[in-house]
């Protein structure tokens, strides 16, 4: 009687996970440049408006991802899987959801700490009035 080759299957699965992990780490998506976001053709409009906008000196991740290492890595991984799923299901025309707005709000305030003093009467989030600042296109910023 033959036993199931668990060791071989385990080694194959481990190799697959490690190989995909190394591929991911070597890809543009793992980097900290806007090239990673632009690698998806549905992000061309976002890239173009960002490039000509006032925040073009900042990478996409400065606004759209947490700044702490582990949350940043996890958010990027989950977002990447979601984007890959959208692409695999043929729904590329659907605009990708922006990073969580509270995280983006925290990033606004990290770079612009004086802003609450400039608007002392307002409890509204930065993005409510300034949502088109980074990309220069109100329609894009509100998706």
Protein Blocks (a to p, Z undefined) as FASTA:
>chain_A
ZZddfklmmmmmmmmmmmmmmmmmmmmklmccfklmmmpmklmmmmmmmmmmmklmpcfk
lmmpcfbfklmmmmmmmmmmmmmmmmmnopmmpccddddfklmmmmmmmmmmmlmmmmmm
bcbdfklmmmmmmnopaklmmZZ
